[in-house]
């Protein structure tokens, strides 16, 4: 199964995450299929940048977001765009 999840980057005690599309069986920081954006929890307020259109495409193909990524994408309005895309497709 293909997942949309975080992969950790950055130095010790300075986490920085990429939001990536990866096969579920790969390691957390293993090879990924595509990078969709990033999440920086250290900035105030936290910083999230994601290519929403690509994320919608992957979710239409069956990719499942992790719990954390689902919350982040929900705050960016991904699920509204996903519903629009599904209604256009039908």
C-alpha positions as CSV (number, residue, x, y, z in Angstrom):
1,X,0.0,0.0,0.0
2,X,1.2,3.5,-0.8
3,X,1.2,6.0,2.1
4,X,1.7,9.7,2.4
5,X,3.8,10.3,5.5
6,X,6.6,12.3,7.2
7,X,10.2,11.6,6.8
8,X,12.6,13.2,9.3
9,X,15.3,15.6,8.2
10,X,17.4,18.1,10.1
11,X,19.9,18.0,12.9
12,X,19.7,16.6,16.3
13,X,17.0,18.3,18.3
14,X,16.1,20.4,15.3
15,X,13.5,18.3,13.4
16,X,12.3,19.2,10.0
17,X,10.0,16.9,8.0
18,X,9.3,16.2,4.4
19,X,5.9,15.0,3.4
20,X,6.5,12.1,1.0
21,X,4.7,9.4,-0.9
22,X,6.3,6.1,0.0
23,X,5.6,2.3,-0.1
24,X,4.3,1.3,3.4
25,X,7.0,-1.4,3.7
26,X,9.9,1.1,3.4
27,X,11.8,2.5,6.4
28,X,10.8,5.9,7.8
29,X,13.7,7.6,6.2
30,X,14.0,5.2,3.3
31,X,13.6,5.8,-0.4
32,X,10.4,7.6,-1.4
33,X,8.4,7.9,-4.6
34,X,7.7,11.6,-4.5
35,X,8.2,14.5,-2.2
36,X,5.0,16.6,-1.8
37,X,6.2,19.3,0.5
38,X,7.6,20.0,4.0
39,X,6.6,20.6,7.6
40,X,8.6,22.7,10.1
41,X,7.3,22.4,13.6
42,X,10.0,24.7,15.1
43,X,8.8,27.9,13.5
44,X,6.1,29.9,15.4
45,X,3.5,29.3,14.0
46,X,4.5,26.0,12.4
47,X,5.2,26.1,8.7
48,X,3.6,23.7,6.2
49,X,4.0,23.8,2.5
50,X,2.4,21.1,0.3
51,X,1.6,20.7,-3.4
52,X,-2.1,20.1,-2.7
53,X,-2.9,19.2,-6.4
54,X,-0.3,16.3,-6.3
55,X,-1.6,15.2,-2.9
56,X,-5.1,15.0,-4.3
57,X,-3.9,13.0,-7.3
58,X,-2.1,10.5,-5.1
59,X,-5.2,10.1,-2.8
60,X,-7.4,9.5,-5.8
61,X,-5.0,6.7,-6.8
62,X,-5.4,5.1,-3.4
63,X,-2.6,6.6,-1.3
64,X,-3.5,6.7,2.4
65,X,-2.2,9.6,4.6
66,X,-0.7,8.9,8.0
67,X,-2.6,10.3,11.0
68,X,-0.3,13.3,11.4
69,X,-0.2,14.1,7.7
70,X,-4.0,13.8,7.5
71,X,-4.3,16.5,10.2
72,X,-1.8,18.8,8.5
73,X,-3.5,18.4,5.1
74,X,-6.9,18.9,6.6
75,X,-5.9,22.3,7.9
76,X,-4.7,23.2,4.4
77,X,-8.1,22.3,2.9
78,X,-7.1,19.1,1.1
79,X,-10.3,17.2,1.8
80,X,-12.5,19.9,0.2
81,X,-10.4,19.7,-2.9
82,X,-10.5,16.0,-2.8
83,X,-14.3,16.0,-2.7
84,X,-14.4,18.5,-5.6
85,X,-12.1,16.2,-7.6
86,X,-14.3,13.1,-6.8
87,X,-17.5,14.9,-7.9
88,X,-15.9,16.1,-11.2
89,X,-14.7,12.5,-11.9
90,X,-18.2,11.0,-11.2
